[in-house]
Amino acid sequence: MSRETVNRICAALPGAECSDPWGGGHDCWKVGGKMFAVTGAITPSVSVKTDGADTAEMLIEAGVAERAAYLHRSWVALPLDSDEAELHHRIEASYRIIRDGLPKKVQDGLKEF
């Protein structure tokens, strides 16, 4: 896996936009202005939101992910060399969580997923 793989997965999601809000080469993916995935400039991982701190802790304990630095406990960092199916699943799950939390008007403006 690579940063390009993560960017390809994220770019395919309806309404997904990439920016570098902190400078320095981060790939920050957002939907409706809210972040759902971020690849750091240095660390070879992608951080994604889970449905809660318990899920994040389970993924960390299982060795699938690590604690995502600087983010809430419900976020985890997956190594870029993770299985592509796992990356795809976790990125899409994060996207859905963030998308479902957007105002209804914003959700209605996005393509079906």
C-alpha positions as CSV (number, residue, x, y, z in Angstrom):
1,M,0.0,0.0,0.0
2,S,1.0,3.6,-0.4
3,R,-0.1,7.1,0.1
4,E,-1.3,7.0,-3.5
5,T,-3.6,4.0,-2.7
6,V,-5.1,5.9,0.2
7,N,-5.6,9.0,-2.0
8,R,-7.3,6.9,-4.7
9,I,-9.7,5.3,-2.2
10,C,-10.6,8.7,-0.7
11,A,-10.9,10.5,-4.0
12,A,-13.6,7.9,-5.2
13,L,-15.9,8.9,-2.3
14,P,-18.7,11.3,-3.2
15,G,-17.9,14.9,-2.3
16,A,-14.4,14.1,-1.0
17,E,-11.9,16.9,-1.2
18,C,-8.2,16.9,-0.4
19,S,-6.3,19.8,1.2
20,D,-3.1,20.5,3.2
21,P,-4.5,22.7,6.0
22,W,-1.4,22.6,8.2
23,G,1.2,22.8,5.4
24,G,4.1,20.5,5.1
25,G,2.6,17.8,2.9
26,H,-0.4,16.4,4.7
27,D,-3.2,14.9,2.7
28,C,-6.4,15.8,4.6
29,W,-9.5,14.3,3.1
30,K,-12.9,16.0,4.0
31,V,-16.5,15.7,3.1
32,G,-18.8,18.6,3.7
33,G,-15.8,20.5,5.3
34,K,-15.2,17.7,7.9
35,M,-12.2,15.5,8.0
36,F,-12.6,11.8,7.5
37,A,-9.0,10.7,6.7
38,V,-5.6,12.3,7.0
39,T,-2.1,11.1,5.9
40,G,0.7,12.8,7.7
41,A,3.7,14.3,6.1
42,I,6.2,12.1,7.8
43,T,4.5,9.1,9.5
44,P,3.6,6.3,7.0
45,S,0.0,6.0,8.2
46,V,-3.5,7.2,7.5
47,S,-5.7,8.3,10.4
48,V,-9.4,7.6,10.3
49,K,-12.4,8.0,12.6
50,T,-14.1,4.9,14.2
51,D,-17.6,4.7,15.7
52,G,-16.2,5.3,19.2
53,A,-13.3,5.0,21.6
54,D,-14.1,1.3,22.3
55,T,-13.8,0.4,18.6
56,A,-10.5,2.3,18.4
57,E,-9.2,0.6,21.5
58,M,-10.2,-2.8,20.0
59,L,-8.3,-2.1,16.8
60,I,-5.3,-0.9,18.7
61,E,-5.3,-4.0,21.0
62,A,-5.7,-6.3,18.0
63,G,-2.6,-4.7,16.4
64,V,-4.5,-3.4,13.4
65,A,-4.0,0.2,14.2
66,E,-2.2,2.6,16.6
67,R,-3.5,5.6,18.5
68,A,-3.8,8.6,16.1
69,A,-1.6,11.4,17.4
70,Y,-3.3,14.8,18.1
71,L,-6.8,13.4,17.4
72,H,-9.7,12.2,19.6
73,R,-9.5,8.7,21.1
74,S,-12.1,7.6,18.5
75,W,-9.5,8.0,15.7
76,V,-6.8,5.4,14.8
77,A,-3.8,5.4,12.6
78,L,-3.5,2.5,10.1
79,P,-0.1,1.8,8.6
80,L,0.1,2.5,4.9
81,D,1.3,-1.1,4.4
82,S,-2.0,-2.5,5.8
83,D,-4.0,-4.9,3.7
84,E,-5.8,-2.9,1.0
85,A,-9.2,-4.3,1.9
86,E,-8.7,-3.2,5.6
87,L,-7.7,0.3,4.5
88,H,-10.6,0.5,2.1
89,H,-13.1,-0.7,4.8
90,R,-11.8,1.7,7.5
91,I,-11.6,4.7,5.2
92,E,-15.2,4.1,4.0
93,A,-16.4,3.6,7.5
94,S,-14.8,6.9,8.6
95,Y,-16.3,8.6,5.6
96,R,-19.8,7.3,6.5
97,I,-19.5,8.4,10.1
98,I,-18.5,11.9,9.1
99,R,-21.0,12.1,6.3
100,D,-23.9,10.9,8.5
101,G,-23.1,13.6,11.0
102,L,-23.4,16.4,8.4
103,P,-26.5,18.6,8.3
104,K,-29.3,17.0,6.2
105,K,-29.1,19.8,3.6
106,V,-25.4,19.1,3.0
107,Q,-26.0,15.3,2.9
108,D,-28.7,15.8,0.3
109,G,-26.3,17.7,-1.9
110,L,-23.9,14.8,-2.1
111,K,-24.2,11.9,-4.5
112,E,-25.5,8.6,-3.2
113,F,-23.1,6.3,-1.6
